[in-house]
Amino acid sequence: WLNGSAGSGKSTIAQSVAEWCADEGRIAASFFFFRGTGIRDKISPLIPTLAFQLSISIQNMEPLIQDALKKEPFLTQQHTPLSYQFDKLIMTPMLSHARSTSTQNGAIQKRMVIIIDALDEC
């Protein structure tokens, strides 16, 4: 968690960490808010974007997220509360994935990182 005044370099550090994590194969998802750019200054695409990135960056996550969307196709709509989206599109699939991979003999799970930058910009 980075905290500091505007212009102190938090976004630069977040970008550097994201690049390092990508090089190490440890970035699961990222979202960088940016004021005045249309969609990147709104919170509504945050959870769907992270869920999409998780579905392509973590093996076997896509069907879990697709199942959630099949059961509740309205999940990505703007009126759906973020906390509900987070639970159904990120937490529940990630916990299910963790349970299924922990039962595999000898499975070594790599710790993954989700980076969200400039939340105050939305």
KAWO-V71704 format. One record per run of one state. SS is the DSSP state (h for helix, s for strand, l for the rest). FROM is the first residue (numbers start at 1). TO is the last residue. If there is no record, write none. Layout:
ss/from/to
SS/FROM/TO
SS/FROM/TO
//
This chain:
ss/from/to
l/1/9
h/10/23
l/24/26
s/27/32
l/33/37
h/38/41
l/42/44
h/45/57
l/58/61
h/62/71
l/72/72
h/73/76
l/77/81
h/82/102
l/103/112
s/113/117
l/118/118
h/119/121
l/122/122
//
